[in-house]
Amino acid sequence: MKQGDRVKISDEKGIYTVIRSISPKKVLVTTDDGLEIPLLKEGLIVISKENEELYHASSGKKKESLEFYEKSVLLLEFVIKESRTYSPDRENHLLNLREKIGTLHRDADTSMAKRC
């Protein structure tokens, strides 16, 4: 990670900007409101400009998000199978995607129960 990178905590809302590295395992980030926060690098995902735009466009669109995550799981499962090598990073990413899908399903179920 380098200064200016846009990062996201994998299972939380919000996007941050990296200010600088403060140790081999931590970076100092800033929120869009200017709040500076030290965070562990291992919990952050660097996102591209295109992915950031997609993130903002999809905020609040749980049905579309669920479809996106489900397609991502299928694609990643294919990559893992075809690579024929073990990658803890890929396995961890797959686990995170499945957890997010579970969360979206639970949120949808809760939302439906409130309407009834």
N, C-alpha and C positions, 0 to 999 in steps of 0.2 A: 504494500500500500504506500502511496505517495501523496504528498500535499496536493489538495484539490480533488482527489478521488471522491466520488459520491458513494456512500456505503449505507447498508441497511442491516439491522439486526434481523436474523433469519425469520424469527417468529413474532416480530413486533411491527407495529405501524411506525412510519416515520423514516425519513432519509436524512443522513448527516453528511457533512463535508469534512474530510480529514484536514486538520491544521498542520500537525506534525507528529512524528513518532516520539514517544516519551520514554520508551524502553523497548527491548527486543520483543516484548509480548503485548505492549499497549500503544495506543494512539490517542491523541487528543482530537476530538471532533467538535464541530459546532452545529447547532440546530439552525434552522432557517430564521429563528428568532434571535440568534446570537448567543445562546447559552452554550458554554463550553463544557464538555463531558469527557472524562477519560474512559476508554473502553478497551476490553481485551480484543486483540486482533482475531483470535480464533472464532469469535462469535459473529464476525462481520462478513458481509458479502459485498464485494465491489460491484456496482451496477453501471451499465453503460447509459449513455444519454437516451438511447432508444428504449431501454428497459425502464428507465425512470419515467419517461412519458407514458409508457404503457401502464406503469404502476399508478400514476395519477389519474389516468383515464379510466382505470378499472376500479378505483376506490368506490366502494358502495355497490358494486355490481357482483354480488356473491354468486349468482348463477353462472355468469360468464367466467368468473374466477375459478369456480369449481371445475368447469369444463377445461379451462386452461391447465389447471393442476393435473387433472386426470390424463390429458394428452401428454403432459410433461413426463408423468410416470411411465406411460407406455414407451415413449421415446427413450428415456433413460434406461428402462429395462432392456430395450433392444440394444442399446450401446453397450451395456454391461455384458449381455450375452455374447454379442459379436466380438468384443475385445478379447475375450478369453483370458483376461488377467484380472486379478483381484485388486481393487482400489478402495481403500477405506473411505476416501473422500466421496467417491461415487455412491458407496453404500450408505454413508451418512446423509448425503443429499437425498437419496431415495427415501430414507426413513423420514427426513424432514418434510418431504413432499406428501408422504402418506399421512403424517400427523396433521398437516395443514388441511388435507382433504377431509380427515375425520372431524376437525374443528369446523370446517364449513358445513359439513353434514349436520353436526350437532346444532350449529347456529340456525340452520334452515329448519330443523325439527322444532327448536324452541320458538322460532318466529311463527311457525304454523300453529303451534299449541296456543300461543297468545291470541291468535286471530279467532280461534274456536271458542 
